[in-house]
Amino acid sequence: MRFGVGVRFPVPGMISLVGKAFSRSRVKAASSGTTPLSGKATARWSWRSGLGSVPVITSTSFTLGTNPGFDALIGHVDATNNPTSYAITAGNPSGFFALYPSGNMRTGLSAAPPDNIYNLTVTASNSFGTSPPKAITVTVGAAPVVGNSTFNLSIPAAAGTAVGTMSASGGTPTSWAITAGNSSGYFAIDNSGLITVTSAGASGLTAQTYNLTVRATNALGSNTGTVSVVATTGGSVDDGFANAPTGSAQYPSFFGGYPARPPWHVAGVDYRVGPNTGTVFKNPRTAALPSGVTRDVAGQQFNVTANDVTLDAWDFTEGGGWRLAVTGSNCTVTNSKFKARAGTYDVISCSGTNLVLRYCDVDGRDGSNALQAEVLLQMFANNFTIEYSYFHHVNSDIIQQSNGNLGDITIRWSLFEQSGQAPGTHGDFLQIYNPDMRNVVLQFVTSIQVGGSTQGWILDNIQTADVGYCIVKGSCSNWYSWYNQGRPYSVSFHHNWSDYSDTASFIDFNSTSGLVYGAAPTGPPIVDWHDNYNLDTGQLMPANMGG
């Protein structure tokens, strides 16, 4: 066989055909029906199946959580034929992504991708060449999820006053909008989620709860939630928080699930009541006694017979419980805790005037938490004050006021719960037996009743009462009632928040009337009724509830 000029001998794995000698071969191949060699006479036909091939990328997409930060691993770009290098050739102008020779894709070293969907073009290379470009989608984050929120606003409020900042889970919002509940334009929201008062709101807001629907949006979608703006008047109030005892509150999640809550600090919810955590208590069986105090060790009873005695940091839970009997006047018990000894009728009995209980925990159960006491506090004289205290779990009444005349009762910044725990009893939070008590003040008191049977706060036989900033929740026949046998009286009932969903009658002006919330009053009017809220709805109770 002769070879034309320029013909080269083949080498393994490669055929190179060069020169005019192939024109005849090309014609012959075409006439025989096979695919001819194409190209100019100087073209070369090559294959490398014996040595390897270029890579082929098989990965198609990655998903990454919101706010990944710098240099975070996204995933590995998979490819065939052992790539030795990778490149992002399009879709990454801001440098949010980096692709390393190992195939690991990471977020940038100095630029992290915000939530979005990114369409990248990627190649892989080895010694045989570069792969075809491959489109890879990287999804960063998710659509935002907006939870329900409550903000408190004191009015009047100037334009621009911050109400609160919304938050979202899932993805990070890039914009916020108020979509419902703002027909008067009292509120505005910016793209950070900050809600503010507008100029219209500065002049138009009134004391009520405004329920707004807000929408958060990012590149991956949107979601809506509800925010309740509780607007109240009256400026700042002494809600007790500044002087609250140390330690954790009894019910920190009390308002969970409600659409709104009070704007002030709530006793037992936002701050603890009872003794300060870490108090070193005295043992009533062995500790030295103050002047004017005796003890009956066998009967486990403390007796205060002198006036002006202060008992501080005593552990009356010792041995299952001690009873305290006070006959002196102007006495104070502070930072102490009580349990009820077996067979006792009351935990604290006082026939002296002007008793003060502050930072106390009074429990009607014994050391094994079995109910014992019928009454927690039995008063036989005028004037007592309870502050920052926790009264709870009793067979019948929490407080009984007997005897005394023209006295005052003041209960503030305290938590009361679980009266009437014995079957067949009709326990009360407060029962006043004698006529003509001068004044009752209930302020910043939280009342809870779960099970049992209670008639709540019975403010009978009084001249005046101020019930304000109180919280009630639970099963009760009447949470508040007044029955004065035809004598004149006046009651101020204001800024109270109540869950009366399990209550037969919320307020009874006359203990025989059975007045249910929302009905017209049948007894004397409450002369001052305002800013009282339904916890279940976050809305004001009607003004005509007061008569």
BANULO-177337 format. One record per atom (N, C-alpha, C, CB): z, y, x. Coordinates in steps of 0.2 Angstrom, whole numbers, plus 5000, padded with zeros to 4 digits. Glycine has a CB too. Layout:
<sites>
ZYX ...
</sites>
This chain:
<sites>
500049945004 500050005000 500050065004 500650004995 499650115002 499650175006 500050225003 498950205007 500350275007 500750325004 500450395006 501450325007 500450435001 500250505002 500650545007 500150534996 500350595009 500650645013 501350665010 500250705015 501850665013 502450695011 502950645007 502350755006 502650585007 503150535003 503650515008 502650465002 504250515005 504850495009 505150425006 505450545008 505350385011 505650325009 506250335005 505750285015 506350295000 506950294995 507550284999 506850254989 508150304997 508750294999 509150264993 509150355002 509650224995 510050194989 510350244984 510650154992 510250224978 510450264972 510050324971 511150284973 509450334974 509050394973 508350374974 509350444978 507950394969 507150394970 506950464971 506850354965 506550484976 506250544977 505550534977 506550584983 505150564973 504450564973 504150624974 504150534966 503750634979 503450704981 502750694983 503950734987 502350744981 501650744983 501150724978 501550694989 500450724980 499950714976 499850644974 499250744979 500150604978 500050524977 500250504970 500350484983 500650554967 500950524961 500550544955 501650554960 500050584956 499650604950 499350544946 499050654952 499150494950 498850434947 499350394944 498450394953 499950394947 500550354944 500750384937 501150354948 500750454937 500950484930 500450464925 500950554932 499750464927 499250454922 499350384919 498550464924 499450334924 499550264922 500150254918 499550224929 500650284920 501250274916 501150304909 501850314919 500750354908 500650384901 500250344897 500350454902 499650314900 499250264897 499550204895 498650254901 500150184898 500450114896 500950124891 500750084903 501050194889 501550204884 502250224886 501550144879 502350224892 503050234895 503150314896 503250204901 503750334897 503850404898 503650424904 504550424896 503150474905 502950494912 503450534915 502250534911 503450544922 503750584926 503550654924 503750574933 503950704923 503750774921 503950814927 504150794915 503650874926 503850934931 503250944936 504450914935 503350984940 502851004945 502850944950 502951064949 502350944954 502250894960 502850894964 501650904963 503150954965 503750954970 504450934966 503751024973 504450924959 505050904956 505350844958 504950904948 506050834958 506350774959 506750744953 506850784965 506750684952 507150654947 507750614950 506650604943 508350634947 508950604951 509450574946 509250664955 509750524947 510350504944 510850484948 510150444939 511450484946 512050464951 512550414947 512450534952 512250374943 512650324940 513050284944 512250284935 512850274950 513250234955 513850274958 512750214960 513750344958 514350384961 514750414956 513950434965 514650434950 515050464945 514650514941 515650504949 515050554936 514750594932 515150664931 514650564925 514950714928 515250774927 515850754921 514850834924 516350794921 516850784916 516650804909 517550824917 516950774904 516850794897 517550804894 516450734893 517650864891 518350884888 518450854881 518450964888 518950824880 519150784874 519650824870 519350714875 520050864872 520550904868 520150954864 521050944873 520450964858 520151014853 520651074851 519950974847 521251064851 521751114848 522451104851 521751114841 522851154851 523551154852 523951194847 523651174860 524551184846 524951224842 525651244846 525151184835 525851304845 526451324849 526851364845 526151374855 527551364846 527951404842 527951474843 528651374843 528251514839 528251584839 528651614845 528551614833 528451664848 528751704853 528851654859 529351734851 528351624862 528451574867 528651604874 527751534868 528551664875 528751694881 528251684887 529351664884 528351704893 527951694899 527951624901 528051744904 527351604904 527351534908 527551474904 527651544914 527451474897 527751424893 527151364893 527951444886 527351304893 526851254893 526551244886 527151184895 525951244885 525651234879 525351164878 524951284878 525051134883 524851064883 524351054888 524551054876 524150994889 523750964894 523050964891 523950904897 522550994894 521850984892 521550924895 521351044895 521450874890 521150804893 520450814894 521350754887 520150774899 519450764900 519350704904 519250824904 518750674903 518550614907 518350634914 517950584903 518250584918 517950584924 518350624929 517250614924 518950624929 519450654934 519250724936 519350614940 519350774932 519150844934 519650864940 519250894928 519350904944 519850934949 519951004948 519450924956 519651034943 519851104942 519651124934 519451154946 519951174931 519751194925 519651274925 520351174920 519351294919 519251364919 519251384911 518651394922 519551444909 519451474903 518951524904 520151504900 518351514900 517751554902 517651604896 517151514902 518051604891 517951654885 518551644881 517251644881 518751704877 519251704872 519951724875 519251644869 519951744881 520651764884 520651834888 520751704889 520351884885 520351944888 520951974890 519951994884 521551964886 522151994888 522551954892 522552004881 522251894895 522651854899 523251814896 522851894905 523251804890 523851774887 523851694889 523751774879 523351674892 523351594893 523151584900 522951554888 523351534903 523151514910 523051444910 523751534916 522551414914 522351344914 522351324921 521651334910 522751274923 522851264930 522451194932 523551244932 522351184939 521951134941 522151064938 521851124948 522851064937 523150994934 522850984927 523851004934 522651034923 522451034916 522951054912 522250954915 523551084914 524051104910 523851184908 524751104914 523851194902 523751254899 524451284898 523351254893 524551354900 525251384899 525051454897 525651384906 525651484894 525551554893 525551594899 526151584888 525251654899 525151694905 525851714908 524851764903 525751734915 526351744919 526651814917 526151744926 526151864915 526351934913 526151954906 526051974918 525851904902 525751924895 525751864891 524951954895 526151864886 526351814881 525951824875 527051794880 525651774872 525251784866 525751794860 524851724864 525551844856 525951854849 525651804844 525851924847 525951794839 525751744834 525051764831 526251744828 524651714832 523951714830 523551654831 523551774834 522951654829 522551594831 522051614836 522151564825 521951584842 521551604848 521051544849 521951614854 520451574849 519851524850 519651534858 519251544845 519751484862 519551484869 518951444870 520251464873 518651464876 518051414878 518351394885 517451454878 518251324886 518551294892 518051254895 519251254890 518051244902 517651204906 518051164911 517051234909 517851104913 518151064918 517651044923 518551004915 517851044929 517351024935 517650974939 517251094939 517150934942 517350894948 516750894953 517350814945 516650854958 516150854963 515450844961 516350804968 515450814955 514750804952 514450864947 514750744948 514950914946 514750964942 515250994937 514050944939 515051034932 515451064927 515251034920 515351144928 515751024916 515651004910 515351054905 516350984907 515051024900 514851074895 515451114892 514451044889 515351184890 515951224887 516151184881 515651294886 516851194881 517151164875 517651214871 517651094877 517551214865 517951264861 518651234859 517651284854 519151264861 519851244860 520251294856 520251224867 520551274851 520951324847 521651314848 520851304839 521951374850 522751374851 523051414845 522851404858 523451384841 523851424836 524551434839 523851374830 524751494839 525351524841 525751544835 525351574847 526351514834 526851534828 526651504822 526751614828 526851544816 526751524810 526851584805 527251464807 526651574799 526751624794 527451644793 526451614787 527651704792 528451724792 528651694785 528551794792 529351674785 529751654779 530251704778 529951584780 530251744772 530751794771 531351764767 530351854767 531951774769 532551754765 532751814761 533051734770 533151794756 533451854752 534051884756 533751824745 534051954755 534551994758 534952044753 534252034764 535552064755 535852114752 536052174756 536452084748 535952234755 536152294759 536552334754 535552324762 537052364757 537552414753 537352484755 538252394755 537352524751 537152594752 537552644748 536352614749 537852684752 538352734749 537952804747 538952754754 537952824741 537552874739 538052934737 537152854732 537852994737 537153014739 536953004746 537053094737 536352994747 536052974754 535453014755 535852904754 535453044761 534853094763 534253054764 535053134769 533653084763 533053054765 533053024772 532453104764 532752964773 532752944780 533352894782 532752994785 533852894777 534452854778 534252784779 534952864773 534552744784 534352674785 534752634780 534552654792 534452594776 534752544771 534852484775 534352534765 534452454778 534552394782 533852364784 534852334777 533852314789 533252294792 533152214790 533252294800 532552204787 532452134785 532352094790 531852134780 532452024789 532251974794 531851924791 532951954798 531551884796 531151824793 531151774798 530351844792 531151704796 531151654800 530351634801 531551594797 530251574804 529551554805 529251604810 529151554799 528651634808 528251674813 528551744813 527551674811 528351784818 528551854818 528151894814 528551874825 528351934809 527951984805 527652034809 528352014799 527052054808 526752114811 526752174806 526052104813 526852164799 526952214794 527352194789 526252234792 527652244785 528052234779 527852284774 528852244781 527952254768 527852304762 528252284756 527052294760 528452334752 528852324746 528352324741 529352394745 528352264737 527852244732 528052254725 527552174734 528652254724 528952264717 529652294717 528952194714 529852324712 530552344711 530652414713 530952304714 530052444716 530152514719 529652564715 529952514726 529652554708 529152604705 529352674705 529152584697 529952694706 530152764707 530052784714 530852774705 529852744719 529752764726 530352784729 529252814726 530952754728 531552774731 531652744738 532152754727 531252694740 531352664746 530652654750 531652594745 530752654756 530152634760 530352584766 529852704764 529852554768 529952504773 529352504779 529952424770 529552504785 529052514790 528952444793 529352554796 528452434798 528252374800 528752334804 527652384804 529352364806 529852324809 530352294804 530252374814 530252314797 530652284792 531252334790 530952224794 531252394793 531752434792 531652474785 531852494797 532152464780 532152494774 532452564774 532352454768 532152614772 532552684772 532452714765 532152724777 532852764764 532852804758 532352864758 533552834756 531952864753 531352914753 531652984750 530752894749 531253034750 531553094747 531653094740 531053154749 531253044737 531353034730 531953004728 530752994727 532152954733 532752914732 533352964734 532752864737 533353014738 533853054740 534053094734 533653104745 533653104729 533753144723 533853104717 533253204722 533653044717 533553004711 534052944711 532952984710 534252914717 534652854717 535352864713 534852834724 535552814709 536152814705 536552744707 536052814697 537152744705 537552684706 537352624703 538352704705 536952584706 536752524703 536452474708 536252534697 536252414707 535852374711 535152374710 536152304711 534752394716 534052394715 533752324719 533752454719 533452284715 533152224717 532452234719 533252174712 532252234725 531552244728 531252174730 531652294734 530652174729 530252114732 529852144738 529752084727 529952114744 529652134750 529252074753 530252154755 528652094756 528252044759 528152054766 527552054755 528252004770 528052004777 527451964779 528651974781 527051994784 526351964785 526251964793 525852014782 525951914795 525651914801 524951874801 526151874807 524651864807 523951834807 523951764803 523651834814 524451734803 524451664800 524651664793 524951624804 524851714790 524951714783 525551764781 525151644781 525751764775 526251804772 526751764768 525951864768 527351804766 527851774762 528251824759 528251724766 528551814753 528951864750 529651844749 528651884743 530151894749 530851884747 531151934743 531251874754 531751934741 532051984737 532652014741 532351954731 532652084741 533252114744 533552154738 533052164750 534252154738 534652194733 534952244737 535152144730 534852304735 535152364738 535652384733 534652424739 536352384735 536852394731 537052474732 537452344732 536952514728 537052584729 537752604725 536552634726 538252624729 538852644726 539052714728 539452594728 539452744724 539752814725 540452814727 539652854719 540752864729 541452874730 541652874737 541752814727 541152874742 541252874749 541652814752 541652944750 542052824757 542352774760 543052764757 542452784768 543252694757 543852674754 544252634759 543752634748 544952634758 545352594763 545352524760 546052624763 544852484763 544752414761 545252364764 544052394761 545652394769 546152354772 545952324779 546352294768 545252324780 545052294786 545352314793 544252304786 545452384793 545752414799 546452384801 545852484799 546852364797 547452334798 547552264796 548052374795 547052224796 547052154794 547352114800 546352134792 547652054798 547952014803 547351984807 548351964800 547551954813 547051924817 546951854815 547351924825 546351824816 546151764814 545551754810 546751724811 545351694808 544751684804 544951694797 544451614805 544451724793 544551734786 544551664782 544051774783 544851654776 544951594773 544251574770 545451604767 543851624767 543251604764 542651644767 543351614756 542451634773 541951684776 541251674772 541851664783 541151624769 540451614766 540551624758 540151544768 541051654756 541151664749 540551684745 541751704748 540151734748 539651764744 538951734745 539651844746 538951674748 538351644749 538051624742 538451584754 537451634741 537051614735 537051674730 537451554732 537551724731 537451774726 536951824728 538151814726 536651864723 536151904724 536351974728 535751924718 536951984727 537252044730 538052034731 537152104725 538352084735 539052084736 539252154737 539152034742 539952164736 540252224737 540052254744 540952224736 540052324744 539952354751 540552364755 539652424750 541152344753 541752354757 541952284760 542252384753 542452284764 542652224767 543152194762 543052234774 543052124761 543452094755 543952044758 542952044751 544552054756 545152014758 544951934757 545752024754 545151894763 545051824763 544351804764 545251804756 543851854764 543151844765 542951874772 542751864759 543051934772 542851974778 543351984783 542552044776 543951974781 544551974785 545051924783 544852044786 545451904787 546051854786 546651884782 546251814792 546951854778 547551874775 548151824777 547551884768 548751844777 549251794779 549551814786 549051724779 549951774789 550151784796 549651794801 550651734798 549751834806 549351844812 549251774816 549551894817 548651754817 548551694821 548851704828 547751684822 549251654830 549551654837 550251674836 549251694841 550551694830 551251714829 551651654831 551351734822 552251674835 552751624837 553251634832 553051634844 553351574828 553851584822 554551554824 553551534816 554951584820 555651564821 555851504816 556151624819 556251454819 556451404815 557051414810 556551334819 556951414804 557551434800 558151394800 557351444792 558051334803 558651284803 559051304810 558351214804 558751334815 559051344821 559151414824 558751294826 558651454822 558651524825 559151564823 557951554823 559351614827 559851664826 559751704819 560051714832 560251714815 560051744809 560251824809 560551724803 559751864806 559951934806 560551944802 559351974803 560852004803 561452024799 561252024791 561652094801 561752004787 561652004780 561251944777 561252064778 561051894782 560751834780 561151774781 560051824784 561151724776 561451664777 560951604776 562151654773 561151544778 560751484776 561151424774 560251474782 560751394770 561051324767 560551274770 561051324760 560751244776 560351194779 560151134775 560651174786 560751104772 560651044768 560151064762 561351024765 560251114759 559851134753 559151174755 560151174748 559051184762 558551224764 558351284760 557951174764 558851324761 558851394757 559051444762 559151394750 558651504762 558851564765 559151614760 558251594769 559651644762 559951694757 560051764760 560651674754 559651814757 559751884760 560151924755 558951914761 560751934757 561251974753 561352044754 561851934753 561152064760 561252134762 560552174760 561352144769 560652244760 560052284759 559752304765 560352354756 559152324765 558752344771 558652294776 559052404774 558552234774 558452174779 557752164780 558852114777 557552154786 556852134788 556852064791 556452184792 556452014788 556351954790 555651954793 556451894785 555551944800 554851944803 554751874807 554852004808 554151844805 553951784809 554451724808 553851804817 554551704802 554951644800 554451594798 555451664795 554651534800 554251474798 554651434792 554151424804 554551454786 554851424780 554551364778 554951474775 554051344782 553751274780 554151224784 552951274782 554551234788 554951184792 555251134787 555451214796 555251074789 555551024785 555351014778 556351034785 554651034777 554351024770 554451084766 554750964767 554851134768 554851194764 555551224763 554551184758 555651284763 556351324762 556251374756 556551354768 556751384752 556751434747 557051494750 557151404741 556751554748 557051614750 557351654744 556551664753 558051664744 558351704738 558551774741 558951664735 558251824738 558451894740 558851924734 557751934742 559451944736 559851984731 559952064734 560551954730 559752074740 559852144743 559252184741 559852144750 559252244741 558752294739 558352314746 558952354735 557752344745 557352374751 557252324756 557752434753 557152264755 557052214760 556352194761 557452144758 556152174767 555452164769 555352094772 555152214773 554852054770 554751994773 554052004776 554751934768 553951994782 553252004785 553051944790 553252064789 552451934791 552151884796 552551814795 552251914803 552651794789 553051724788 552651684784 553751744785 552751614784 552451564780 552951524776 551951524784 552751504770 553151464766 552851404763 553351514760 553251354762 553051294758 553651284753 552951234763 553451244748 553951234743 554351164744 553651234736 554951164745 555351104745 555351064739 556051114748 555451004739 555450954733 555950984728 555550884735 555650984722 556150994716 556251074715 556750964718 555951114719 556151184718 555751214712 555951224725 556051264709 555651304704 555251354706 556251324699 555551394711 555151454714 555251454721 555451524711 554751484725 554851484732 555151544734 554051484735 555051604731 555451664733 555751694726 554951714736 556351704726 556751734721 557051804723 557251684717 556951854719 557151914721 557551954715 556651964724 558151974716 558452014711 558652084713 559151974708 558452094719 558452164722 557852204721 558652164730 557952274721 557352314720 556952324727 557552384717 556352344726 555952364731 555852314737 556252434734 555652254734 555452204739 554752214742 555552134736 554652204748 553952204751 553852134755 553952264756 553252114753 552952054756 552352064760 552851994751 552252064766 551652084770 551552034775 551852154773 550852014776 550651964780 550951894779 550751984788 551051874773 551351814772 550851764769 551951824767 551051694770 550651644767 551151604762 550351594772 551151604756 551551574751 551251514747 551851624746 551451454749 551051394746 551551354742 550851354752 551351344736 551751304731 551851234732 551551314725 551551204738 551551134739 552051124745 550851114741 552251054746 552651034751 552351024757 553150984749 552650994762 552350984769 551850934768 552850954773 551750884763 551250844762 550750864758 551550774760 550750934756 550250964751 550350934744 549550954754 550950904742 551050894735 551350954731 551450824735 551050964725 551251024722 552051014720 550851024715 552451064721 553151064719 553351124715 553551064726 553151184717 553451244714 553151254707 553351304718 553551284702 553251304696 553051384697 553751304691 553351424701 553251494702 553251504709 553751534698 552851544712 552851564719 553351624720 552151584722 553351674716 553751734717 554051754710 553351794719 554751754709 555051764703 555451834704 555551704701 555251884701 555551954701 556051964695 555052004702 556651984697 557151994692 557352074692 557751954692 556952114696 557152184697 556552224698 557652194703 556652294698 556052334698 555752334705 556252404696 555052344705 554652374711 554652314716 555052434714 554052294717 553852254723 553152264725 553952174721 553052254731 552352264735 552152204738 552452324739 551552184738 551252134741 550652154745 551052064737 550552144751 549952164755 549752114760 550152234759 549152104761 548852064767 549151994766 548952084773 549251964760 549651904759 549151854755 550251914756 549351784756 548951734753 549451694749 548651684759 549351694742 549751664737 549351604734 550051704732 549551544734 549051494732 549451424730 548551474737 549151394726 549351324724 550051314721 549251274730 550051324714 550651324711 550551284704 550951394710 551151254701 551051214695 550951264689 551751174694 551251324689 551151364683 550951434686 551851374680 551451484686 551251554688 551351574695 551751604684 550951614698 550951634704 551551684705 550351664707 551551734700 552051784700 552351794693 551851854703 553051794692 553351814686 553751874687 553751754683 553651924682 554051984682 554551974676 553652044682 555151964677 555651964672 556252014673 555951894672 556552034667 557052094668 556652154671 557652064672 557052194674 556852254677 556552304671 556252244682 556452364672 556252414667 555952474671 556752434662 555352494669 555052554672 554952544679 555452614670 554752494681 554652474688 553852474690 554952414690 553752474696 553052474699 552852414702 552952534703 552252384701 551952324705 551352344709 551852274700 551352334715 550752354719 550552294723 550952414724 549952274722 549652214726 548952234729 549552154721 548952234735 548352254738 548152214744 548452324741 547452204746 547252174752 547452104752 547452214758 547452064747 547751994747 547251944743 548452004743 547451884744 547051824741 547551784737 546751784747 547351774731 547651734726 547251674724 547951774720 547551614723 547151564720 547551504718 546651544726 547251474713 547451404711 548151414707 547451354716 548251444702 548851444698 548651384692 548951514694 549251364689 549151324683 548851254685 548751344678 549151224691 548851164693 549151104690 548951164701 549751104687 550051054684 549651044677 550751064683 549550974675 549250964668 549650994663 549150884667 549351024658 549651044652 549951114652 550251004650 549951144658 550251214659 549651264658 550551224666 549851324657 549351384656 549651434661 549351414649 549451424668 549651464673 549351534673 549551434679 549751574676 549451644676 549551664684 549951694672 549051714685 549151744692 549751794692 548451784694 549851834686 550351874685 550551874678 550251954688 551251864677 551451864670 552051914670 551751794668 552051964665 552552014665 552852004658 552252094665 553551994658 553851974652 554252034649 554351924654 554452084653 554852134650 554452194648 555352154655 554652234643 554252284641 554352344646 554452314634 553852394645 553852454648 553852454656 554452494646 553452414659 553352424666 552952484667 552952364670 553152524672 552852594673 552052584675 553252634678 551952554681 551252554683 551152494687 551152614688 550552464686 550252404690 549652434694 550152344686 549652414701 549052434705 548852364708 549252484710 548252344706 547852284709 547252314713 547652234704 547252314719 546652344723 546552294729 546852414725 545852284729 545652244735 545952174735 545752274742 546052144729 546252074728 545752034726 546852074723 545751974730 545251924728 545551864725 544951894735 545351844719 545651794715 545151734714 545851824708 545351674715 544951614714 545251564710 544751584721 544951534706 545251474702 544751424701 545451494695 544851364704 544451304704 544851244700 544151284711 544651234694 545051184690 545751214688 545151124695 546151164686 546751184683 546651234677 547151234688 547251264675 547151304669 547551374670 547451274662 547151424669 547551494671 547251544666 547351514678 547751594665 547551654660 547451714665 548151664655 547451704671 547251764675 547851814676 546651794673 547651874676 548051934677 548251954670 547751984682 548951944668 549151964662 549552034663 549551914658 549252084661 549552154662 549952174656 549052204665 550352134653 550652154647 551252204648 550852094643 551352244643 551952284643 551952334649 552652234644 551452364649 551352414655 551252484652 550852394660 551352534655 551152604653 550452624656 551652654655 550352604663 549752624666 549552564671 549752694670 548852554672 548652514677 548052534681 548552434674 547952524687 547352534691 547152474694 547552594696 546552444691 546252384694 545652404697 546152334688 545552404704 544952424707 544852384713 545052494709 544152374715 543952344721 544152274721 544152384727 544252234715 544452164715 543852124714 544952164710 543952054716 543452004716 543851944712 543251984723 543451924707 543651864703 543151814703 543951874696 543351744703 542851694703 543151634700 542451684710 542851594695 543151534694 543351524686 543751514698 543651464685 543751454678 544451484675 543851374677 544351514670 544951554667 544851574660 545051624671 545351574656 545351594649 545251664648 545951574645 545651714652 545451784652 545651804659 545951824647 545151834663 545351854670 545851914669 544751874674 545751964665 546252014664 546352024657 545852084667 546952044655 547152054648 547752104648 547351984644 547752144642 548252194641 548552184634 548052264642 549152174632 549452164626 550052204625 549552094624 550052264622 550652304622 550952314616 550452374625 550852274611 551252274605 551152344601 551952254606 550552374602 550452434598 550652494602 550852434592 550952494608 551152544612 550552574616 551752534616 550552644617 549952664620 550052654628 549952744620 549452644631 549352624638 548652654640 549552554639 548652654646 547952674649 547852634655 547952744651 547152614656 546952564662 546352594665 546852494659 546352604671 545752624675 545452554678 545952674681 544852534677 544552474679 543952494682 544452424673 543852484689 543252514692 543152474699 543452584694 542552474701 542252444707 542452374708 542552484713 542452334702 542652264702 542052224702 543152244697 542052164706 541452124706 541752054703 541152114713 541352024698 541651974695 541151914693 541951994688 541351854695 540951794693 541351764687 540851744699 541151784681 541451754675 541051704671 541651814670 540551664675 540151614672 540551554670 539651594677 541151544672 541551494670 542151514666 541751444676 542151574663 542651604660 542551614652 542851674663 543051594649 542951594641 542951664639 543551564638 543351714642 543451784640 543551824646 543951794634 543151864648 543251904654 543851954654 542651934657 543851994649 544352044648 544552034640 544052114649 545252044639 545552034633 545952104632 545851974631 545752144628 546152204627 546852194623 545752264623 546752144619 547352124615 547352044615 547252144607 547852014617 547851944618 547651904613 548551924621 547651924607 547451884601 546751894599 547851904595 546351944602 545751964600 545151914603 545552034602 545251884609 544751844612 544151884614 544651784607 544251944616 543651984617 543251954623 543852054619 542551944622 542151914627 541751964630 541651854624 541651964636 541252014640 540552034636 541051994647 540452094635 539852114632 539952134624 539352064632 540552114621 540652124614 541052194614 541152074611 541052224608 541352284607 542152284608 541152324600 542452324611 543252314611 543552324604 543452374616 544052284604 544452284597 545152314598 544552214595 545352324604 545952364605 545852434608 546352314610 546452464611 546352524613 545852534619 547052554616 545552584620 545052584625 545352584632 544552644624 544952564637 545052574644 544852644646 544752524649 545252694648 545052764648 544552774654 545652804648 544552734659 544152744665 543852674667 544552774671 543252664665 542852604666 542152624670 542652564660 542052604676 541452624680 541352584686 541452694682 540752574688 540552544694 540852464694 540752584700 540752434689 540952364689 540352314688 541452344683 540352264693 539752224694 539852154692 539552234701 539252124690 539252054688 538952024695 538752034682 539451984698 539251944704 538551904703 539751904707 538551874698 537951824697 537251864697 538051784690 537251924694 536651964694 536552014699 536551984687 537152044701 537152104706 537052164702 536652094711 537152154695 536952214691 537652244688 536552194685 537652304686 538152344683 538352314676 538052414682 538952304675 539152284668 539152344664 539952264668 538952334657 538852394653 539452444653 538652374646 539252504653 539852554652 540252554646 539552624653 539952524640 540352524634 540852464634 539852514628 540852424640 541352374640 542052404640 541252334647 542052474642 542752504643 542952534636 542652554648 542552534631 542852554625 542452624623 543552564625 
</sites>
